[in-house]
Amino acid sequence: MDSLSQIVLGASVQGAILGKHQGRKAYLYGAMLGTLPDLDVLINYPDPISNMTYHRGFSHSLIVLTAVGIVGALLISRYHAWRNMPLPYSTMRLAIAMTLALTTHPILDSFTVYGTQLLWPLQESLSLTPFSIASMFIIDPLYTLPLLIAMIIGLIKGSKLGVFKTAVLVHCQRLAIWMLVISSGYLMLSLGLKYYAQDKAEQTLTAAKIDNIARIKTMPVLPTILMWRTVAEDDQNRLIEIRGSVLDSRLPEYRYLTQYDKSQTLRANLPTASQPYANRLDWFSGDWTGYRTQTMLDDAVEPNKQDIQLVVDDLRMMAGDTAFFSFVLANKTGQGSPWQSITPLDAPIVKTDGEPELSRIELVKQGFVRVFDESVVDNDAGWVLVDRD
């Protein structure tokens, strides 16, 4: 999830456990612990595939973070005892607060589609794909808002809320608990809507008489749990994309991702030196990758020279035909040349002549229009509507 969500989650967790004792400091310490796991982005690996697949690794491990929380609490407790300033709460309570403020970060991340290595360093040795529940978008204001309210009020009021002299909202700590209940309920709702959306996608495939599906994955496509995207693969390795809003009165639309029709052949013909990068990305994404080629023309350097790039896309995160994570693994000059391995690089977006390149903001705007208007279907992009049986 985004950094703000992780900050307010950590703050609310520590506020719910230690807010009565630590006051404002509980929310400040929790915010710091909540964002700590994402500091692994400061590590710069030699290629973009490594940068992608090593993120949410050791720093998001429940094993590592639990150890950090327990050891950290013991050291803090020992320090206070050494200074003859004993804590007004038990070391166990502090350990629980610190551990939960740290571990709720990767648990929340696992609800997104990206992939989180909760069991590092055992993840790869056990051949476990990173956890990807895929019921939440990386940003969702409706999840973040209750926790943001809890953190702001906790930082302003400290420990005493003072709305009522007794009952539920006498302490900020209780408010933090209730806001955690609300946000957690939203997570559970996202799970329900995900499986509802996947059921609708499967109905679309049935109505379209595409009944030889080998696997399927559904994920939110916007900062909301109303709009969903499903990718399916049939037994001929053809990829189908289904898209729909939970507000639709009809079945979702679908289209074939024909740009990946030669994906299996391209994957098999990768140069040997490129295989480790492809293997790691395949593992990280759960094999939800698509391989394609694109031609780059550089008339300024050498007229009519064609540089052909072999590109791998992460199919789980796409806007239109553009993958958010797309990498060049090999290239060649001319159709008859062999593929040459290269150190992976971010794939450039090749614009079609005469067609403007839409920004991600514009794509998000179009997506929200589609959420509330089921008549918005781009037939030129290959989308097909089906009728219910």
C-alpha positions in Angstrom: 0.0 0.0 0.0 1.0 3.6 -0.2 3.2 5.2 2.4 0.4 7.3 4.0 -1.7 4.2 4.6 1.2 2.4 6.2 2.0 5.4 8.4 -1.5 5.8 9.7 -1.9 2.0 10.2 1.3 1.8 12.3 0.2 4.9 14.3 -3.3 3.5 14.9 -2.0 0.1 16.0 0.4 1.5 18.6 -2.2 4.1 19.6 -4.7 1.3 20.2 -2.3 -0.6 22.4 -0.2 2.1 24.2 -2.1 5.3 23.5 -3.4 5.5 27.1 0.2 5.3 28.4 2.3 7.0 25.8 -0.2 9.6 24.6 0.9 11.5 21.5 4.2 9.6 21.4 2.3 6.3 20.7 1.1 7.7 17.4 4.4 9.1 16.5 6.4 5.9 17.3 3.8 3.8 15.6 4.0 6.0 12.4 7.8 5.5 12.4 7.5 1.7 12.8 4.7 1.5 10.2 6.9 3.0 7.5 10.1 1.3 8.5 9.7 -1.8 6.2 9.5 0.3 3.1 13.0 1.7 3.6 14.3 -1.2 1.5 13.5 1.0 -1.5 16.7 2.9 -0.7 18.6 -0.2 -1.8 19.5 0.2 -5.4 20.0 -3.1 -7.3 21.9 -3.3 -10.6 18.8 -3.8 -12.8 15.0 -2.9 -12.6 13.8 -6.5 -12.3 15.9 -7.0 -9.2 14.7 -3.6 -7.9 11.1 -4.9 -8.3 11.4 -8.4 -7.1 13.7 -7.8 -4.1 11.3 -5.1 -2.8 9.0 -6.4 -0.1 11.6 -9.1 0.7 13.6 -9.3 3.9 12.2 -6.0 5.3 8.6 -7.3 4.9 9.3 -10.7 6.4 7.0 -11.6 9.4 9.9 -13.6 10.8 12.4 -10.7 10.6 9.9 -8.0 11.8 8.7 -10.2 14.7 12.3 -10.6 15.9 12.9 -6.9 15.5 9.8 -6.0 17.5 10.6 -8.4 20.4 14.3 -7.6 20.6 13.6 -3.9 20.3 11.1 -4.0 23.2 13.6 -5.9 25.3 16.3 -3.4 24.7 14.1 -0.4 25.4 12.8 -2.0 28.6 16.4 -2.8 29.7 17.5 0.7 28.9 14.7 2.2 31.0 15.5 -0.1 33.9 19.2 0.8 33.6 18.3 4.5 33.8 16.1 3.7 36.8 13.0 4.9 34.8 10.8 1.7 34.6 8.1 1.7 32.0 4.5 2.2 33.2 3.5 -0.9 31.2 4.9 -4.4 30.8 7.7 -5.4 28.4 5.2 -7.9 26.9 2.8 -5.1 26.1 5.5 -3.0 24.4 6.7 -6.0 22.4 3.1 -6.7 21.2 2.7 -3.0 20.2 6.0 -2.8 18.3 5.6 -6.2 16.6 2.1 -5.4 15.4 3.0 -1.9 14.3 5.8 -3.5 12.2 4.0 -6.7 10.9 0.7 -5.1 10.0 2.7 -3.3 7.3 3.5 -6.4 5.2 0.2 -8.0 6.0 -1.6 -5.0 4.5 0.8 -5.1 1.5 -0.2 -8.7 0.9 -3.7 -7.6 0.1 -2.4 -5.8 -3.0 -1.5 -7.6 -6.2 2.2 -6.7 -6.2 3.5 -9.6 -4.0 4.9 -9.7 -0.5 7.5 -12.2 0.8 5.9 -12.7 4.2 8.0 -15.8 4.9 11.5 -14.6 3.8 14.0 -16.2 3.8 12.0 -19.4 3.4 9.9 -18.0 0.5 12.1 -19.1 -2.4 13.5 -22.3 -0.8 9.9 -23.5 -0.3 9.0 -22.4 -3.9 6.3 -20.2 -2.6 5.2 -17.3 -4.8 5.0 -14.0 -2.9 1.7 -13.5 -1.2 -0.7 -11.6 -3.4 -4.3 -11.6 -2.2 -5.1 -8.9 -4.8 -8.2 -7.5 -3.2 -6.9 -3.9 -2.7 -5.4 -1.3 -5.0 -2.1 0.2 -3.9 -4.0 3.4 -2.9 -7.5 3.4 -1.5 -8.7 6.6 0.4 -11.7 4.8 1.9 -9.3 2.4 3.7 -6.9 5.1 4.8 -9.4 7.8 6.0 -10.5 6.2 9.3 -6.9 5.5 10.4 -5.9 9.0 9.4 -8.6 10.4 11.6 -7.4 8.2 14.5 -3.8 9.4 14.1 -4.6 13.1 13.7 -6.9 13.1 16.8 -4.3 11.1 18.7 -1.5 13.5 17.9 -3.7 16.5 18.8 -5.4 15.2 21.9 -2.8 12.8 23.3 -4.5 10.2 25.4 -7.7 11.8 26.6 -10.3 12.3 23.9 -12.8 13.9 26.2 -15.9 13.6 24.1 -17.6 11.7 26.9 -16.5 11.4 30.5 -17.2 7.7 30.4 -18.1 5.1 27.7 -16.6 4.4 24.3 -14.9 7.6 23.3 -13.4 8.6 26.6 -9.8 7.8 25.4 -8.1 8.3 22.0 -6.9 4.7 22.4 -10.5 3.5 22.1 -11.1 5.6 19.0 -8.0 4.0 17.4 -9.4 0.6 18.2 -12.7 1.4 16.5 -11.0 2.9 13.5 -8.9 -0.2 13.1 -12.2 -2.3 13.2 -13.7 -0.1 10.5 -10.6 -0.3 8.2 -10.3 -4.0 8.8 -14.0 -4.4 7.9 -13.2 -2.6 4.6 -10.5 -5.2 3.9 -13.0 -8.0 4.5 -15.4 -6.3 2.2 -12.7 -6.1 -0.5 -12.3 -9.9 -0.3 -16.1 -10.4 -0.8 -16.2 -8.0 -3.8 -13.1 -9.7 -5.3 -14.8 -13.1 -5.4 -18.1 -11.5 -6.6 -16.1 -9.9 -9.5 -14.3 -13.1 -10.3 -17.6 -15.0 -10.4 -19.0 -12.4 -12.8 -15.8 -12.7 -14.9 -16.3 -16.5 -15.1 -19.9 -16.0 -16.1 -18.6 -13.8 -19.0 -16.2 -16.5 -20.1 -19.1 -19.1 -20.0 -21.4 -16.8 -22.0 -18.6 -16.3 -24.5 -18.2 -20.1 -24.7 -14.6 -19.9 -23.5 -14.7 -22.9 -21.3 -11.1 -24.2 -21.4 -9.7 -21.9 -18.8 -6.5 -23.2 -17.1 -6.1 -20.4 -14.5 -7.6 -17.0 -13.6 -6.7 -14.0 -11.4 -8.8 -11.1 -10.3 -7.6 -7.7 -9.0 -8.8 -4.1 -8.5 -8.0 -1.8 -11.3 -8.5 1.6 -9.7 -8.1 3.2 -6.2 -11.5 1.7 -5.3 -13.0 -1.8 -4.7 -15.7 -1.1 -7.2 -13.8 -1.7 -10.5 -12.1 -5.1 -11.2 -10.0 -6.7 -13.8 -9.5 -10.4 -14.4 -6.8 -12.1 -16.4 -7.5 -15.6 -17.6 -5.4 -18.1 -19.6 -6.9 -21.0 -21.6 -5.3 -24.3 -22.3 -3.8 -23.0 -25.5 -1.9 -20.3 -23.6 -4.1 -17.5 -25.0 -4.7 -14.6 -22.5 -8.1 -13.1 -22.0 -8.8 -9.9 -20.0 -12.2 -9.2 -18.4 -13.2 -5.9 -16.9 -16.3 -4.8 -15.0 -17.7 -2.7 -12.2 -19.7 -4.3 -9.3 -22.4 -1.7 -10.1 -22.9 -3.1 -13.6 -26.3 -4.6 -14.4 -24.8 -6.6 -17.2 -21.9 -9.0 -17.4 -18.3 -7.6 -17.7 -16.7 -7.1 -21.1 -13.8 -9.2 -22.3 -11.0 -9.1 -24.9 -8.1 -11.3 -26.0 -4.6 -9.9 -25.3 -3.4 -10.8 -28.8 -0.1 -9.0 -28.3 1.0 -12.0 -26.2 0.0 -14.7 -28.8 3.7 -15.7 -29.3 4.5 -15.4 -25.6 5.4 -19.1 -25.1 7.7 -19.2 -28.2 9.5 -16.0 -27.2 10.0 -17.2 -23.7 11.5 -20.5 -25.0 13.9 -18.6 -27.3 15.3 -16.3 -24.6 19.1 -16.2 -24.6 20.6 -18.2 -21.8 22.0 -15.2 -20.0 18.5 -13.7 -19.8 16.9 -16.8 -18.3 17.7 -16.0 -14.6 15.9 -12.6 -14.9 12.9 -14.2 -16.6 12.8 -17.0 -14.1 12.8 -14.6 -11.1 10.1 -12.4 -12.6 8.0 -15.5 -13.4 8.4 -16.7 -9.8 7.6 -13.2 -8.4 4.4 -12.8 -10.4 3.2 -16.3 -10.1 3.9 -16.8 -13.9 1.5 -14.0 -14.8 4.0 -12.6 -17.4 3.6 -12.0 -21.1 6.4 -11.9 -23.6 6.2 -9.8 -26.8 8.4 -7.9 -29.2 8.4 -4.2 -30.2 10.3 -2.4 -32.9 12.3 0.8 -32.2 13.3 3.0 -35.1 16.2 5.4 -34.8 16.3 7.3 -38.1 18.5 10.0 -36.6 21.3 7.5 -36.1 20.8 5.1 -39.0 17.8 5.5 -41.3 15.6 2.5 -41.7 17.5 0.5 -39.0 15.1 -1.6 -36.9 16.0 -2.5 -33.4 13.7 -5.3 -32.2 13.3 -5.6 -28.4 12.1 -8.7 -26.6 9.9 -7.4 -23.8 8.3 -9.1 -20.7 5.3 -7.5 -19.0 3.8 -8.2 -15.6 0.2 -8.9 -16.6 -1.2 -8.2 -13.1 -0.7 -4.5 -13.3 -1.8 -2.9 -16.5 -3.7 0.2 -17.7 -5.1 -0.3 -21.1 -2.3 -2.1 -23.1 0.5 -0.6 -21.0 2.0 -2.7 -18.2 3.3 -0.7 -15.1 6.2 -3.1 -14.9 7.7 -3.8 -18.4 11.3 -4.9 -19.1 13.5 -5.4 -22.1 15.4 -8.7 -21.8 17.1 -9.0 -25.2 17.3 -7.3 -28.6 18.3 -7.9 -32.1 18.8 -5.9 -35.4 16.5 -7.1 -38.1 14.2 -10.2 -38.2 16.9 -12.7 -39.2 19.3 -11.9 -36.4 19.6 -14.0 -33.2 18.5 -12.5 -29.9 21.2 -10.9 -27.9 21.0 -10.9 -24.1 21.2 -7.5 -22.3 21.1 -6.4 -18.7 17.3 -5.8 -18.2 16.1 -2.2 -18.6 12.7 -0.6 -18.3 10.9 -1.0 -21.6 10.1 2.3 -23.4 6.6 2.9 -24.4 6.2 2.8 -28.2 3.6 5.3 -29.4 1.3 4.5 -32.3 1.5 7.2 -35.1 -1.2 9.7 -34.8 -2.5 8.4 -31.4 -1.9 10.6 -28.3 -0.2 8.9 -25.3 -2.6 9.0 -22.4 -1.2 9.8 -19.0 -1.9 7.5 -16.0 -4.1 10.3 -14.5 -6.2 10.4 -17.7 -6.5 6.6 -17.7 -7.6 6.7 -14.0 -10.2 9.4 -15.0 -11.5 7.2 -17.8 -11.6 4.3 -15.4 -13.8 6.1 -12.9 -16.2 7.1 -15.7 -16.5 3.4 -16.5 -17.2 2.5 -12.9 -20.5 4.4 -12.9 -21.4 4.1 -16.6 -21.5 0.6 -18.0 -22.2 1.9 -21.5 -18.6 3.2 -21.8 -16.9 0.4 -23.8 -14.1 1.0 -26.2 -14.9 -1.4 -29.1 -11.8 -0.2 -31.0 -9.6 -1.6 -28.2 -11.1 -5.1 -28.8 -13.7 -5.2 -25.9 -16.6 -7.5 -26.5 -20.0 -7.6 -24.7 -21.9 -10.8 -24.0 -25.4 -11.5 -23.1 -26.5 -13.6 -20.1 -27.5 -17.1 -20.9 
